Every structure is written in C-alpha cells, then in structure tokens.
Amino acid sequence: MTTPHAVAEQAIQWLLALQENPGSASLLREWQAWHDANPAHAQAWQRIATLHGRLQGIQHTAPASAGAARNALLTRPANPRRRAMAGSLALLLSGGLGWLAYDSQPGQRLLAQERTRKGEQRQRHLEDGTTLTLAPDTALNIHYDDQMRVIELLAGEIFVETGHATGDLRPFMVRTRHGLAQALGTRYSVRLLPSAATAPHPATQVSVFEGRVRLQASQPGTTDTQPYILESGEQSVMHPDRYDLRQPADAGRASWPDGILLARDMRLADLLHELGAYAPFELDCAPALADLRLSGSYPLAAPEDAIYSLARMLHLKVEDQRRGLLWTTRTLYLS
C-alpha cells in the first residue's frame, strides 16, 4: 500500500508537534484520533516509527504516561544520530519510501539542526560573531569548515548580521535550492517564497540593508545566471535560472527581527499572512477585503491585540471561529 504524500506530511507534522509539546496529554489524544481514523494514517506513522526507532510503541502509550514516554522517545537527536538518520532516509528512498526522502522538504525539516515552529522567533549567535535571527516556521543547517561558512536555508526566513570577531576571512553564504547569497560584509535577509498566484514557482528573496550581497543562481551557464551583485537598499528574487529585476529593499524585511511588522501599502491579506506566522491561530478575511491597502506598524509579540486594534480602526468585525474534529483550529476572521 502506497502512502499518499499528504498523509506522510501529516505524520511528520505530528512527530514535530509531539517533539515540541512534550507532556501534553490532549495532544496525544488528538494524535491517537488521527492515527485511528484511517489505515493510511496508521501506515504512515508505522513507517516513520520504524525509521525513527525510538518511536516504536508510542501508539500503546497511555495519556497519563505521555510525558515520560516522549521524554524518552522524542528528544531531538544529537548531530551524530541525525547524520545516521539521514543515511537511513537515503536507503529508504531507494526502497520506495520517497515521501520521507532526505531531499524532500518534510524530511529536511525533520532533520534540520535548527528549526522554529509557528509563532516562534529565535536568535543564534555563531562562533565567528555572526548573528542569525530565525523567523517562525524556519529550518536550517549550519556548515562551517576550513574553506567556507554556509547556512543552508531549508524553509522560512533568516536575518543575517555577519561577523568577523576572530578575523575570519572564509566566505559566508546562505544557500537555498535556488542558489547562493554570499555576504560581502553585510546585514541582509534571505526568504524562501512559496508558490502563489503571483509567483507560480518557489523562489528566494534577498534583501540587503548594509554592505553588498553576491547572488549565484543554482543553474549556472547562461547569461541570466551570471553572478549578480545587490547593493545596500536593494532586493531581488532569485530563481534557479534567472533573477528578477532589482527593487528598493522592503523595510519590513529588516523590522521583524525587532518584533515589528512594518507595512507600507500592504494588502490586508498579505498583512494577515505575515502576522499569522507569529500567532497560535489562523488569520483570514472576507474576499472583498483582501486587496485593502494598509500602512502602519504592528507588534509581532501580540498579534491578537494587533488584529482587534486593526478591526477597530477599519470598523470591521472579528469572528473567532473554531472548527475541526480531530485537531481543533482557531481562526480570527475579519469581515
């Protein structure tokens, strides 16, 4: 029986949720309901359990002992263990379990050295004085060796302030599936853009706020993919085979590390999407309001307060909607 890709992703998301919320009896009950609802769910979980080894038998764990079980079974693996898991994933790929391949987005996020969940922002200070700020739903790996310093961005967005505290002259780069963004002494952000109506294919947005950044698309060899230099105050979108025209850098890409969403003539739908990443609930609006243009600053630490304040200013109604049988979701809906 082949496991549908969507079900496999659900299994991985359950694994991440259980890792990040140890001791939650209610979450375990929700997981059990999902597991038992469909044979495909049980099959997907069994495959990830077999792969992960330590997850064997969690379906038999009673809620009362959930905390102790997950402390033993779901602690994040150390780097040697993670590398061993990566090898297992590669072997499983050749055996037909490509839904959990190391080069798939869910598999990469599961094995990432650093990751944040929805609503979480984190700073990481590196040995060379570089500071990385991770936006919510971000995953990355850090590769430092004798020749270079590379941040492999797998999902989400990071803000980089490069450092040379030890006189380090190794090139510093952020790598995505679309190419490389090499710092030339700088502050910049790198953001993975998902597919959308306005951008049919995923891409990487790079915004420079100090210094310069050298872009190199992942498919070199044509005029359109020759190295491309962004100056301070500029941004561009990098595709595997081309770059978009440079534009003025979006100041909002520099304000979120300080806890502020800065909107300048932003669509309401886009503003709600940005704020929603920092909220433990979903944000949405009536279709007729989606293209409403707004400017202002909004605190990312208090997205619910920001929504109610915005609703009062625009004379809108906020509906607090809750739905779902297996996993209740909460949505603040503007109308």
N, C-alpha and C positions, 0 to 999 in steps of 0.2 A: 504494500500500500504506500503510494507516494504522499509525502506530507506537503500540502499546499504552502506556498511561500508565506502567505499572510498569516497562517496558523503558526508557522515556525517563528515568525517575528513576534507573535503574541507570546509564545513560550519564552523567548529571550527577554521580552519586556517583563514578564512575570518573574523571571530569575533576577533581573536588575532590581525590580521593586522589592523582592524579598531580601536581597542583599542590603538595600538601602533603608529598610524599615524592620530591622530585627526586633523580635519580641511582640509584633503586632498580631494578636490572635484574630482580629477581624479581617486582616489582610489574608491570613492563612485560610480562613473560611471562604473568602472570596476566590482565592486560588483554587481551593478544593471544588467549589461550584463550577468554575471554568473547566477544570480538569475532567470532571464527571459529565459535563454537558454534551460531549461529542467524542467519539472514539478517535478522531483525528487529533483532538487536543491531548488525549492520553498518550497517543503515539509520539507526538512532537515532544512532550515532556519526558517520555522514556528515553528518547534519543539524546536529549540534552543531558538527562540524568546519567546515562551511560557514559557520555563523553566527559562530563564534569566529575564523574567518580564519586565525589563527596556528597552528591545529591541523592544517591541511592536511598530509597526508602522514605523520602520525605512525605510521600502520599499516605504513609501509615502513621505519621506523627500526629499526636493529639494536640488540639489547640493549647491545652494547659502547659504543654512542654515545648511549645513552639520556639520560645526564646532560646532555651538551652540547645535545642536541635539546630537552629540556624546559626547560633554562635559557633557550633562545632562544624556545621556543614557548609555555611555560606560566607565565611570570612573571605575577603578578597585575597587572591593568591599573590605570593611574592613573585618577583620577576623570574626566578628560575622555573617556578611552577607555571607561570604564564607562558614562558617560551616552550615548555613541554606541551602545554595545551595547544599552542599554535601548531606544533608538529602534528599532534593528533588530528587537528582540524584539516590539515593538508592531506593526511591519509584518508580521512573520511570523505573529503571531496572526491578523491579518485574512486571511492567506493559507492558514490551515488548520493551522498548527503550534501549536495552543493548548497542547500539552503543555509547551512551553517559554516560555509567556507570562510577561511581567514580573510579572503579578499572581498567578502560581502560586507555591506555596511553594518548589519546587526552583529555579525561575528567580530568585526573590527572593534566596534564599540564595547562589546563584552570584554575584549582582551586589552583595551586601552590602558596605558599606565596612569593617565589622569582623565577623569570624566566628571561632569557636573550633571545634575538632574534638573528637571523643570523647577524654576523658582530659586535655583542656587547659583550664586556667583562666587568665584574663588580666585585668590592670587597665589602664584607660585614664584618664589624667588630662586633663581638658578645660581650655580656656583660662580659664574663669571660676572655677576651683578645684574644680569638681565631679569626683568620682571614681566611675567605673563599674567594677564587677567583673563580668566575664562568666563564667558557668558553662559547662561543656562543652556542645558542640552548640548554641551560641548564635549568632545572626546579627542585626545591627542596622545602621541608618543614623543618622547624626547630621545634624540640620538646625538650624543656628543662623543667624538673620537679625536684622534691626533690631528686630523686634517680639517674637520669642519664641525659646525654646530647646526643641527637640523631639528626643527619642530615639525612633526608630521600631523597635520590637522585632518582629522577623520570626520568630524561633524561640528557644526556650530560656528563660533566666532571667538577670536582672541585679540587682545590689545597687547602690543609688544613695545616695551621700552628696553632697547638693547643696552648692554653694559659691557665694560671692559675693565672691571675692577682689578683684574690681575694682569693687565697689559695684553689680554688675549687678542691675537690677530687672526684667528681662524674665521673664515666666512660664516656668517649667521644667516640661515634661510628658514623660511616656512614653506613646507611642501604640501600641496594638495594633489588630488588626482588630476587637476588641470594644469599644474606646472609649479614653478618655484618663484618665491618672492624674497629676494636677497636684500638684506638691510645694508645700507651704506652709511651707518651711523645715524640712528633714527628712532622715531616713535610712529608706529603705524598699526592699522588693524587689518586683519585678514578674516574674511567671512565667506563661508560656503553658502551659496544661494541655491535653494531647491528649485525644481521645475515649477513653473507657474504659467498663467495665461500670457503674461508679458515676456516671459523667458522660457521657451519650451524645453530647454535643456539645462541641467545644473551647470553652475559656473562658480568662479571665485572672484569676489570683490575685494580689492586692495585700496585702502585709503591712507594717504601719507600726511602726517601733521608736523613732522620735523625731519630734516635730512632728505634723503632720497631712497628709492627702492627700485631695484632692477628686477623686472619680470622676465621669465623664460617659460613659454608655453611648453606643454609636455610632448608635443609632436613637432619637433624642430625640422628644418629642412626647406621651408618655404619663406618667401618674403614676409608673409603675415605673421610668422612666429619667431622672427629675429628678436633678440633681447630688446626690451622696451623700458625706458627709464621714466619713472614717475617722480616729479619734484614735490617739494613741500607744498601742501594745499591742493594737491591733485588726487584724483582717484580714477580707477578704471576697472573693468570687468575682464577677467582672463578666462578664455575658453581653451580647450586643448589645441586648437588650430588657428587661433586669432585673438586679438584684443579689441575691446570696444574703444571708441574714441574717449580720450581723457576728458574729465569734467572736474569742476571745483569739488573738493572733498566735502562730504556731508559732515557737518559739525556734530551731528548726532552720533556718529561712529566714534567720536572722541569723548563724549559726555557720559556714556553708560558705565564706564569703569568707576566714575564718581557717584553713581547711583541716581543719575538724572537722565530721563528720556527727553531729548530736545527735539521738538517737532517744528519744522518750518514748511508751511503749506503742504502738510502731510494729509493723505486720505484718512478718513476715520477708520476704515477697515484695516489699513496698514498700521495705524497707531494702536488699535486694539490687538493686532497680531504681536507687535513689539512688547506692549505691556503684558500680554498674556503669558509670555515666556517667564515672567517673574512672579506669576500668580499660581496658587494651588487650585485654580479653577480655570474654566474657559471663558473667553470673551467673544461676543458676537454682536451684530447689529442688524436691523432691518435692511434689506437690499436697497431700499430707497435712500438710506443714509450713508451707504458705503463710500460714495465719492465726495462726501462733505469734506472741505479742506479746513485744516486747523493748524494753528501755530501756538507754541507755548512750551513750558517745561513741566514735567510730571515726575514725581518721586517713584523710583522703582521699588523702594522698600515697602511702599504702601499702595499697591495697585488698586485695591478695593476702594480706598479713600479717593484715589485719583479718578476712578470711574464715576463715583457718586458726585464728586465735585464737577466733573465734566458734564454730567447729566443735568445738574442744576443750572450750569452756565448756559447750556443749549436748550433748556426746557424740555428735556427728554425723560422718558420713563425707563426705569431699570427693573427688569423682570429677573428674579432669582429663580432659575429653573433647575430642577433636579430630575434626572432620569436614569434608567438602567436597572436591569435585574441582577446581573452578575457583578457589575462594577459601577456603582453609582457615580455619575459625573455631575458636576455643578457648573452651570453657565450663567453669567451675568449678561443679559440681552438688552441692548438699547433699542428703544422704539419710540 
